[in-house]
């Protein structure tokens, strides 16, 4: 392997791949290239692989090693893997590998190679890690680096890998010829037979609302932090004791909360009654946080599924997706797709309720299942069937209530809202750690299944991704326990549902209000948008992505890069796939829920990686044949 930034001379027969981005998605693709190469490059012919990323391979930018040790993953260590298993639908071979927890076990046993090179604090963390632990992002970075090195070592003998700590700014070249990948500050491009974009999460230019808020802040001497990766935000501008308005209560908010509290010297301890208590350092601002829902994401479920897994997909599987794709025109999410998803989630919920908690149902599962299957999605007949078979309304799945937990609730004052929100979070924590509510875990597994089917439908709008994250990708339970302690300490204050923020030019401040406490408003001289920017092509700050679009690559109505769902080839505006250009990740309309995944869940990213790797290798095989004929 070489880290030489210059492309070495090559023979005419040398086949070259350039991967732009070197984070976990690129690492997963390399793992699949190595796994599939024995079959699809049976002659054992090596090739050249160039990785272009300003950040080190493995973790890339988001999972880089040099970030705060206070930042955690939001998945338990046993639920994080980079390797395929028997559940993954793929043509290529399974190449088992350790989950994050199993990798940490190997470190305790003196493996894997290179484990001794971990910094002492990370080696100690790995030694203390259990399957139920929430690892730091720094430890995940070390795991991803190990996966990368293992995957590179498994490539065909003689393959060379070159790492370029540079920024790619443009791809040029004819559809039927070699491509040129231009790097910032370099006069000569990398010449490639195929190019893959694995860009990960990207910065974006602000939209009209954000530009107006930034301009208002500059005019009045205020602070406005737009949507961005929280670990990269300049949080030092938020002064101790000052009120700060925060829009967003998802994972970006949790990072913000951590960095502005423990990150500024605060600490937690247990009170005499076992309740978590926050001891401020005095350097914290006061966070007034709200969002559309007004509540934080649901806590990660804190128990494992026992017994039969929900038999999904059932009502939203390949056949249903094929039917949706055959419709004239683009399917409408609410009319055509959502009713099928809702029925699938309900099926998983009631399967678990009948099979694991039969005392809370009326009748037998086979009879209910037959009638459930016969009812049209979202129909009154389906509602009546559920009402008759599940006596307690609390045991019925109400997706609208889940999505709008504060709908219709009005609080007389801000303190009543605080108490109501704390009660909501306490109830969520209790439920997510109580196996008596195991239908929640069945719904979680069904959500993963649905996500895996949706990638074949391309751009379905942004609502689904937010709903999925809210239910299935929330913070660790301990983080919500900390949020409760911060609320009791007055460091975090809740704004409520349907939070709106306006700029008040007369008073020179930002003003936030919500539907939850009519007539109540909070003024502040600082506003933080606690969310990642939308991954749109037209507003991306990534020069390469914008130039691809300008040069003819298609974008969806929501602004995502259009790719073939079969193998990730970039589509032009006529819908034709580029023979030599591929893209994977959140900037595409085949975005999966993550570059790594929970084991045994048929992870969409693993399926995509395998399909793209095989398409690349077939492309290389064809090019090798042509090169040998003309050499």
Secondary structure, 3 states (H helix, E strand, C coil): CECCCCCCCCCCCCCEEEEECCCHHHHHHHHHHHHHHHHHCCCCCCCEEEEECCCCCCCCCCCCCCCCCCCECCCCHHHCECCCCCCCCCCCCCCCCCCHHHHHHHHHCCCCCCHHHCCHHHHHHHHHCCCCCCCEHHHHHHHHHHHHHHHHHCCCCCCEEEEECCCEEEEECCCCCCEEEEECCCCCCEEECEEEECCCCCCECCCHHHHHHHHHHHHHCCEEECCCCHHHCCHHHCCCCCEEEEECCCHHHHHHHHHHCHHHCCEEEECCCCCEEEECCCCCCEEEEECCCCCCCCCCCCCCCCCCCCCCCCCCCHHHHHHHHCCCCCCCHHHHHHHHHHHHHHHHHHHHHHHHCHHHCCCCHHHHHHHHHHCCCCCHHHHHHHHHHCCCHHHCCCHHHHHCCCCCCCCCCHHHHHHHHHHHHHHHHHHHCCHHHCHHHHHHHHHHHHHHHHHHHCCCCCHHHHHHHHHHCCCCHHHHHHHHHHHHCCCEEEEECCCEEEEECCCCEEEEECCCCCCCEEEECEEEECCCCCCCCCCECCHHHHHHHHCCECECCCCCECECCCCCEEEECCCCEEEEEEECCCCECCCCCCCCECCCCCCHHHHHHHHHHHHHHHHHHHHHHHHHHHC
